[in-house]
Amino acid sequence: MHQQDKKHLQDTLKRQIWSEAGLWMQERAQTLWDKGMSNEAAALYSEFARGPAMGKGS
């Protein structure tokens, strides 16, 4: 397998994983918010936003 193909597959997999994690994060943050835990919900979202799911990283 060519290095470029390998890199493309790794990037695709990383985006897919972060996409699925993003769905979980949104659901969990909403659950925390609904339970009156707004600080925890905001912290979860903030931590997640630092990663590649929000367009940061590679």
N, CA, C and O atoms as CSV, one atom per row, in Angstrom:
chain,resi,resn,atom,element,x,y,z
A,1,MET,N,N,0.853,-1.178,0.000
A,1,MET,CA,C,0.000,0.000,0.000
A,1,MET,C,C,0.900,1.243,0.000
A,1,MET,O,O,1.876,1.318,0.747
A,2,HIS,N,N,0.563,2.184,-0.825
A,2,HIS,CA,C,1.331,3.416,-0.909
A,2,HIS,C,C,1.117,4.249,0.352
A,2,HIS,O,O,0.056,4.205,0.975
A,3,GLN,N,N,2.129,4.995,0.704
A,3,GLN,CA,C,2.069,5.833,1.908
A,3,GLN,C,C,0.912,6.830,1.827
A,3,GLN,O,O,0.232,7.074,2.823
A,4,GLN,N,N,0.691,7.402,0.651
A,4,GLN,CA,C,-0.399,8.369,0.480
A,4,GLN,C,C,-1.759,7.708,0.719
A,4,GLN,O,O,-2.636,8.304,1.345
A,5,ASP,N,N,-1.937,6.487,0.227
A,5,ASP,CA,C,-3.186,5.755,0.442
A,5,ASP,C,C,-3.382,5.441,1.921
A,5,ASP,O,O,-4.485,5.553,2.455
A,6,LYS,N,N,-2.301,5.050,2.562
A,6,LYS,CA,C,-2.350,4.728,3.990
A,6,LYS,C,C,-2.758,5.962,4.798
A,6,LYS,O,O,-3.596,5.871,5.695
A,7,LYS,N,N,-2.168,7.105,4.479
A,7,LYS,CA,C,-2.490,8.362,5.165
A,7,LYS,C,C,-3.954,8.729,4.936
A,7,LYS,O,O,-4.642,9.158,5.862
A,8,HIS,N,N,-4.424,8.560,3.711
A,8,HIS,CA,C,-5.822,8.877,3.401
A,8,HIS,C,C,-6.770,7.991,4.218
A,8,HIS,O,O,-7.758,8.480,4.765
A,9,LEU,N,N,-6.475,6.707,4.299
A,9,LEU,CA,C,-7.313,5.794,5.079
A,9,LEU,C,C,-7.300,6.155,6.571
A,9,LEU,O,O,-8.338,6.110,7.232
A,10,GLN,N,N,-6.130,6.512,7.092
A,10,GLN,CA,C,-6.033,6.912,8.495
A,10,GLN,C,C,-6.862,8.170,8.753
A,10,GLN,O,O,-7.583,8.245,9.748
A,11,ASP,N,N,-6.761,9.146,7.870
A,11,ASP,CA,C,-7.523,10.391,8.028
A,11,ASP,C,C,-9.027,10.142,7.958
A,11,ASP,O,O,-9.800,10.722,8.721
A,12,THR,N,N,-9.426,9.280,7.041
A,12,THR,CA,C,-10.848,8.944,6.899
A,12,THR,C,C,-11.368,8.265,8.158
A,12,THR,O,O,-12.448,8.597,8.646
A,13,LEU,N,N,-10.609,7.323,8.680
A,13,LEU,CA,C,-11.004,6.621,9.899
A,13,LEU,C,C,-11.092,7.587,11.082
A,13,LEU,O,O,-12.034,7.520,11.871
A,14,LYS,N,N,-10.114,8.479,11.202
A,14,LYS,CA,C,-10.112,9.448,12.289
A,14,LYS,C,C,-11.352,10.351,12.230
A,14,LYS,O,O,-11.985,10.609,13.254
A,15,ARG,N,N,-11.692,10.828,11.029
A,15,ARG,CA,C,-12.891,11.669,10.883
A,15,ARG,C,C,-14.156,10.901,11.258
A,15,ARG,O,O,-15.050,11.456,11.896
A,16,GLN,N,N,-14.240,9.632,10.868
A,16,GLN,CA,C,-15.415,8.818,11.170
A,16,GLN,C,C,-15.555,8.605,12.678
A,16,GLN,O,O,-16.650,8.730,13.228
A,17,ILE,N,N,-14.462,8.289,13.331
A,17,ILE,CA,C,-14.495,8.073,14.784
A,17,ILE,C,C,-14.911,9.344,15.500
A,17,ILE,O,O,-15.763,9.306,16.388
A,18,TRP,N,N,-14.311,10.486,15.119
A,18,TRP,CA,C,-14.661,11.756,15.763
A,18,TRP,C,C,-16.100,12.148,15.484
A,18,TRP,O,O,-16.754,12.758,16.329
A,19,SER,N,N,-16.600,11.802,14.303
A,19,SER,CA,C,-17.987,12.100,13.976
A,19,SER,C,C,-18.923,11.334,14.912
A,19,SER,O,O,-19.868,11.907,15.455
A,20,GLU,N,N,-18.662,10.051,15.098
A,20,GLU,CA,C,-19.478,9.234,15.995
A,20,GLU,C,C,-19.339,9.694,17.437
A,20,GLU,O,O,-20.321,9.719,18.179
A,21,ALA,N,N,-18.134,10.055,17.835
A,21,ALA,CA,C,-17.918,10.565,19.191
A,21,ALA,C,C,-18.668,11.877,19.385
A,21,ALA,O,O,-19.175,12.157,20.471
A,22,GLY,N,N,-18.734,12.673,18.332
A,22,GLY,CA,C,-19.452,13.941,18.408
A,22,GLY,C,C,-20.930,13.745,18.679
A,22,GLY,O,O,-21.530,14.501,19.443
A,23,LEU,N,N,-21.519,12.741,18.060
A,23,LEU,CA,C,-22.929,12.443,18.312
A,23,LEU,C,C,-23.141,12.054,19.765
A,23,LEU,O,O,-24.086,12.513,20.406
A,24,TRP,N,N,-22.247,11.194,20.291
A,24,TRP,CA,C,-22.339,10.798,21.693
A,24,TRP,C,C,-22.191,12.006,22.600
A,24,TRP,O,O,-22.949,12.170,23.556
A,25,MET,N,N,-21.208,12.858,22.296
A,25,MET,CA,C,-20.948,14.029,23.122
A,25,MET,C,C,-22.167,14.940,23.165
A,25,MET,O,O,-22.526,15.436,24.234
A,26,GLN,N,N,-22.798,15.166,22.046
A,26,GLN,CA,C,-23.975,16.035,22.012
A,26,GLN,C,C,-25.106,15.456,22.853
A,26,GLN,O,O,-25.760,16.178,23.606
A,27,GLU,N,N,-25.331,14.167,22.725
A,27,GLU,CA,C,-26.387,13.517,23.522
A,27,GLU,C,C,-26.071,13.592,25.011
A,27,GLU,O,O,-26.941,13.902,25.825
A,28,ARG,N,N,-24.832,13.309,25.353
A,28,ARG,CA,C,-24.424,13.334,26.771
A,28,ARG,C,C,-24.492,14.749,27.335
A,28,ARG,O,O,-24.964,14.945,28.455
A,29,ALA,N,N,-24.032,15.724,26.580
A,29,ALA,CA,C,-24.095,17.115,27.038
A,29,ALA,C,C,-25.541,17.545,27.242
A,29,ALA,O,O,-25.849,18.254,28.200
A,30,GLN,N,N,-26.427,17.123,26.348
A,30,GLN,CA,C,-27.843,17.468,26.496
A,30,GLN,C,C,-28.428,16.814,27.740
A,30,GLN,O,O,-29.212,17.439,28.454
A,31,THR,N,N,-28.061,15.572,28.007
A,31,THR,CA,C,-28.528,14.875,29.204
A,31,THR,C,C,-28.059,15.604,30.458
A,31,THR,O,O,-28.836,15.808,31.392
A,32,LEU,N,N,-26.793,15.993,30.477
A,32,LEU,CA,C,-26.275,16.733,31.623
A,32,LEU,C,C,-27.012,18.049,31.793
A,32,LEU,O,O,-27.379,18.419,32.908
A,33,TRP,N,N,-27.230,18.756,30.696
A,33,TRP,CA,C,-27.937,20.039,30.740
A,33,TRP,C,C,-29.354,19.844,31.293
A,33,TRP,O,O,-29.803,20.602,32.153
A,34,ASP,N,N,-30.043,18.831,30.795
A,34,ASP,CA,C,-31.415,18.552,31.232
A,34,ASP,C,C,-31.487,18.217,32.717
A,34,ASP,O,O,-32.503,18.469,33.365
A,35,LYS,N,N,-30.421,17.657,33.251
A,35,LYS,CA,C,-30.377,17.299,34.670
A,35,LYS,C,C,-29.884,18.451,35.536
A,35,LYS,O,O,-29.634,18.276,36.729
A,36,GLY,N,N,-29.744,19.638,34.930
A,36,GLY,CA,C,-29.330,20.806,35.697
A,36,GLY,C,C,-27.834,20.884,35.928
A,36,GLY,O,O,-27.376,21.605,36.815
A,37,MET,N,N,-27.078,20.151,35.141
A,37,MET,CA,C,-25.623,20.126,35.295
A,37,MET,C,C,-24.986,20.907,34.146
A,37,MET,O,O,-24.208,20.366,33.361
A,38,SER,N,N,-25.334,22.181,34.068
A,38,SER,CA,C,-24.882,22.991,32.936
A,38,SER,C,C,-23.361,23.169,32.911
A,38,SER,O,O,-22.763,23.203,31.836
A,39,ASN,N,N,-22.741,23.281,34.063
A,39,ASN,CA,C,-21.278,23.421,34.093
A,39,ASN,C,C,-20.594,22.181,33.530
A,39,ASN,O,O,-19.624,22.292,32.779
A,40,GLU,N,N,-21.092,21.007,33.887
A,40,GLU,CA,C,-20.521,19.760,33.386
A,40,GLU,C,C,-20.754,19.628,31.879
A,40,GLU,O,O,-19.870,19.191,31.142
A,41,ALA,N,N,-21.952,20.013,31.432
A,41,ALA,CA,C,-22.258,19.957,30.003
A,41,ALA,C,C,-21.323,20.877,29.227
A,41,ALA,O,O,-20.798,20.495,28.181
A,42,ALA,N,N,-21.117,22.075,29.732
A,42,ALA,CA,C,-20.227,23.031,29.068
A,42,ALA,C,C,-18.790,22.525,29.063
A,42,ALA,O,O,-18.079,22.698,28.074
A,43,ALA,N,N,-18.356,21.901,30.155
A,43,ALA,CA,C,-16.993,21.372,30.235
A,43,ALA,C,C,-16.794,20.243,29.226
A,43,ALA,O,O,-15.762,20.173,28.559
A,44,LEU,N,N,-17.776,19.370,29.122
A,44,LEU,CA,C,-17.685,18.271,28.162
A,44,LEU,C,C,-17.574,18.822,26.744
A,44,LEU,O,O,-16.715,18.395,25.972
A,45,TYR,N,N,-18.428,19.754,26.409
A,45,TYR,CA,C,-18.401,20.338,25.076
A,45,TYR,C,C,-17.076,21.048,24.816
A,45,TYR,O,O,-16.508,20.929,23.730
A,46,SER,N,N,-16.589,21.778,25.801
A,46,SER,CA,C,-15.339,22.513,25.655
A,46,SER,C,C,-14.166,21.572,25.412
A,46,SER,O,O,-13.334,21.824,24.540
A,47,GLU,N,N,-14.099,20.499,26.172
A,47,GLU,CA,C,-13.017,19.530,25.995
A,47,GLU,C,C,-13.084,18.892,24.614
A,47,GLU,O,O,-12.061,18.720,23.951
A,48,PHE,N,N,-14.285,18.545,24.187
A,48,PHE,CA,C,-14.447,17.910,22.892
A,48,PHE,C,C,-14.093,18.873,21.761
A,48,PHE,O,O,-13.525,18.460,20.750
A,49,ALA,N,N,-14.422,20.135,21.925
A,49,ALA,CA,C,-14.173,21.138,20.889
A,49,ALA,C,C,-12.686,21.353,20.637
A,49,ALA,O,O,-12.314,21.912,19.605
A,50,ARG,N,N,-11.844,20.928,21.543
A,50,ARG,CA,C,-10.390,21.073,21.362
A,50,ARG,C,C,-9.828,20.065,20.374
A,50,ARG,O,O,-8.720,20.240,19.867
A,51,GLY,N,N,-10.581,19.019,20.102
A,51,GLY,CA,C,-10.084,17.954,19.240
A,51,GLY,C,C,-10.422,18.154,17.773
A,51,GLY,O,O,-11.001,19.173,17.397
A,52,PRO,N,N,-10.063,17.187,16.950
A,52,PRO,CA,C,-10.264,17.312,15.513
A,52,PRO,C,C,-11.721,17.309,15.082
A,52,PRO,O,O,-12.020,17.659,13.941
A,53,ALA,N,N,-12.632,16.924,15.963
A,53,ALA,CA,C,-14.039,16.878,15.574
A,53,ALA,C,C,-14.570,18.254,15.200
A,53,ALA,O,O,-15.507,18.360,14.408
A,54,MET,N,N,-13.995,19.289,15.749
A,54,MET,CA,C,-14.456,20.635,15.468
A,54,MET,C,C,-13.522,21.325,14.480
A,54,MET,O,O,-13.429,22.552,14.450
A,55,GLY,N,N,-12.835,20.525,13.676
A,55,GLY,CA,C,-11.976,21.090,12.650
A,55,GLY,C,C,-10.553,21.389,13.081
A,55,GLY,O,O,-9.786,21.983,12.324
A,56,LYS,N,N,-10.193,20.982,14.291
A,56,LYS,CA,C,-8.827,21.200,14.766
A,56,LYS,C,C,-8.074,19.890,14.649
A,56,LYS,O,O,-8.668,18.812,14.661
A,57,GLY,N,N,-6.798,19.992,14.538
A,57,GLY,CA,C,-5.980,18.779,14.423
A,57,GLY,C,C,-6.039,18.253,13.005
A,57,GLY,O,O,-6.522,18.930,12.098
A,58,SER,N,N,-5.537,17.029,12.819
A,58,SER,CA,C,-5.553,16.477,11.464
A,58,SER,C,C,-6.377,15.221,11.407
A,58,SER,O,O,-6.506,14.614,10.344
